[in-house]
Amino acid sequence: MKFSELLIAAIQRSEIPLRFEPGAEEAVAAPVMETLQTWIAGHVPGEEGSEFEAGYRALAVQLLAELDGSADLPE
């Protein structure tokens, strides 16, 4: 499952009436995903650093891949 699919499913389950054109869920999800990408990218440590920072960087890279749809969510 992709993060975008998970987010769209949550939007579809919301009690906010979405009486828009087809694709409204994707339109609502896009700015949320962009905000999350910007937030996570802002916390990525530099290339050099401790083992902790390397692990932190790897997690951030994985989360960004899940957000842009290039990686599936873990099962």
N, C-alpha and C positions, 0 to 999 in steps of 0.2 A: 504494500500500500504506500502511496506517495503522501507526503505531508499535505499537499494541496487538496488531495481527495479527503483526507481527514478533516481539514478545515472547512471544506465545502459541505461535508456531511454535518458538521456542527452548526454551520449557518442554516442549513436546511431544517435542522431540528429546533432552531431557535423560535421563540415566540414572536419575533419581529416579522410582521407580515411583509413578505417580499412580493409585491404585486408589480413586478417589473417585466421587462422583456426577457426572453430566454437568455441565459448566460448571466443573470443578475448575481447568482452566487459567486461566480468567478470574478465578477467586477467588484464585489464586496471583499472577496478574499485577497485580491491583488495588492491593495495598499497595506493590508495587515502583513502579508508575506514580505513586502518591501521594507516595512518598518522593522520586522524581525531580522531580516538580512542585514540591515544597516546597524542594528543594535549588536548583533553577534559579531559582525565584522569589526566593529569598534573595540571589541574586547580581545581580539586575536593578538597574542604576544608576538614579539619579533622572532626572527629565525634563531638567534642565539639565545641561550639561557639554560636554565636548570632542566632536569628531567621532568619536574612538575610542569614547567612551562611548555615543554614538548608535548606532554600528555594533554594539557589544556588546549594547546594549538590543534592537536589532532582531533579533539572533541569538537572544537569550533569549526574546523574544516568539514567534519562529518555532518554537523548540523546544517551548515550552509549548503552542502550537497543535497541533503534531504529537502531543504527549502526550495532549491531551484529545480528539483525533480530529477536530478542526475543520480540519486541514490534512493532506494526504498527505505522505509522505516524499519527498524529492527523488529523481528517477530516476537 
